[in-house]
Amino acid sequence: MRIIKKKTWPEYFELVLKGKKKFEIRLADFNIQEGDILELEEYDPKTKAYTGRSIRKKAGKIFNTKLMEQMHKKEDIEKYGLYIIQLEDER
């Protein structure tokens, strides 16, 4: 298990803190595995400074969207983009 620190903007930090955001979309330019700890450090892009607040979350299942190119034409991905959808139980 590793601790990986990443900055996050205030509006997204608040959603994670309140339990309303249960996924992360990140450029896959670092190594992360299930069970690693992602430490999100609040960063204000207006002041270009960290606020001092942070929150830790355990990484669950990790999907790399590069694999989507095997299922869809690259042109279609470029035209439409991809959704990352959080699934919740129907109530």
One Martini backbone bead per residue (centre of mass of N, CA, C, O) as a GRO file, in nm:
protein
   91
    1MET     BB    1   0.097   0.037   0.023
    2ARG     BB    2   0.027   0.365  -0.088
    3ILE     BB    3   0.090   0.716  -0.093
    4ILE     BB    4  -0.101   0.951  -0.292
    5LYS     BB    5  -0.051   1.277  -0.403
    6LYS     BB    6  -0.319   1.518  -0.479
    7LYS     BB    7  -0.463   1.769  -0.630
    8THR     BB    8  -0.759   1.975  -0.546
    9TRP     BB    9  -1.032   2.140  -0.588
   10PRO     BB   10  -1.262   2.275  -0.380
   11GLU     BB   11  -1.530   2.161  -0.508
   12TYR     BB   12  -1.425   1.861  -0.499
   13PHE     BB   13  -1.343   1.836  -0.208
   14GLU     BB   14  -1.626   1.880  -0.086
   15LEU     BB   15  -1.764   1.634  -0.219
   16VAL     BB   16  -1.585   1.425  -0.081
   17LEU     BB   17  -1.628   1.513   0.214
   18LYS     BB   18  -1.959   1.464   0.180
   19GLY     BB   19  -1.994   1.194  -0.013
   20LYS     BB   20  -2.073   1.279  -0.333
   21LYS     BB   21  -1.781   1.185  -0.430
   22LYS     BB   22  -1.690   0.843  -0.573
   23PHE     BB   23  -1.472   0.965  -0.780
   24GLU     BB   24  -1.194   0.963  -1.017
   25ILE     BB   25  -1.030   1.180  -1.253
   26ARG     BB   26  -0.720   1.086  -1.411
   27LEU     BB   27  -0.425   1.109  -1.519
   28ALA     BB   28  -0.216   0.830  -1.628
   29ASP     BB   29   0.090   0.946  -1.485
   30PHE     BB   30   0.059   0.713  -1.266
   31ASN     BB   31   0.090   0.482  -1.004
   32ILE     BB   32  -0.194   0.263  -0.929
   33GLN     BB   33  -0.355   0.064  -0.675
   34GLU     BB   34  -0.529  -0.135  -0.515
   35GLY     BB   35  -0.522   0.009  -0.177
   36ASP     BB   36  -0.436   0.266  -0.216
   37ILE     BB   37  -0.366   0.600  -0.114
   38LEU     BB   38  -0.556   0.894  -0.165
   39GLU     BB   39  -0.432   1.222  -0.131
   40LEU     BB   40  -0.626   1.505  -0.104
   41GLU     BB   41  -0.526   1.836  -0.191
   42GLU     BB   42  -0.616   2.143  -0.140
   43TYR     BB   43  -0.649   2.370  -0.429
   44ASP     BB   44  -0.614   2.710  -0.526
   45PRO     BB   45  -0.619   2.857  -0.841
   46LYS     BB   46  -0.632   3.161  -0.761
   47THR     BB   47  -0.379   3.151  -0.543
   48LYS     BB   48  -0.179   2.916  -0.585
   49ALA     BB   49  -0.270   2.733  -0.320
   50TYR     BB   50  -0.270   2.566  -0.043
   51THR     BB   51  -0.498   2.518   0.236
   52GLY     BB   52  -0.434   2.238   0.430
   53ARG     BB   53  -0.631   2.042   0.318
   54SER     BB   54  -0.717   1.687   0.367
   55ILE     BB   55  -0.784   1.359   0.209
   56ARG     BB   56  -0.846   1.011   0.255
   57LYS     BB   57  -0.846   0.740   0.005
   58LYS     BB   58  -0.931   0.437  -0.109
   59ALA     BB   59  -0.852   0.233  -0.365
   60GLY     BB   60  -1.024   0.077  -0.589
   61LYS     BB   61  -1.131   0.035  -0.871
   62ILE     BB   62  -0.936   0.043  -1.179
   63PHE     BB   63  -0.962   0.241  -1.476
   64ASN     BB   64  -0.844   0.242  -1.810
   65THR     BB   65  -0.937   0.417  -2.097
   66LYS     BB   66  -0.743   0.287  -2.305
   67LEU     BB   67  -0.917   0.024  -2.329
   68MET     BB   68  -1.153   0.150  -2.502
   69GLU     BB   69  -1.007   0.124  -2.785
   70GLN     BB   70  -1.093  -0.184  -2.811
   71MET     BB   71  -1.422  -0.113  -2.825
   72HIS     BB   72  -1.357   0.158  -2.984
   73LYS     BB   73  -1.331   0.400  -3.191
   74LYS     BB   74  -1.125   0.663  -3.192
   75GLU     BB   75  -1.314   0.862  -3.338
   76ASP     BB   76  -1.553   0.830  -3.139
   77ILE     BB   77  -1.406   0.924  -2.888
   78GLU     BB   78  -1.333   1.207  -3.001
   79LYS     BB   79  -1.631   1.291  -3.061
   80TYR     BB   80  -1.781   1.193  -2.768
   81GLY     BB   81  -1.633   1.050  -2.564
   82LEU     BB   82  -1.649   0.974  -2.209
   83TYR     BB   83  -1.799   0.803  -1.955
   84ILE     BB   84  -1.820   0.834  -1.598
   85ILE     BB   85  -2.003   0.607  -1.393
   86GLN     BB   86  -2.188   0.607  -1.116
   87LEU     BB   87  -2.303   0.342  -0.916
   88GLU     BB   88  -2.627   0.281  -0.780
   89ASP     BB   89  -2.873   0.198  -0.597
   90GLU     BB   90  -3.191   0.130  -0.626
   91ARG     BB   91  -3.489   0.289  -0.457
   0.00000   0.00000   0.00000
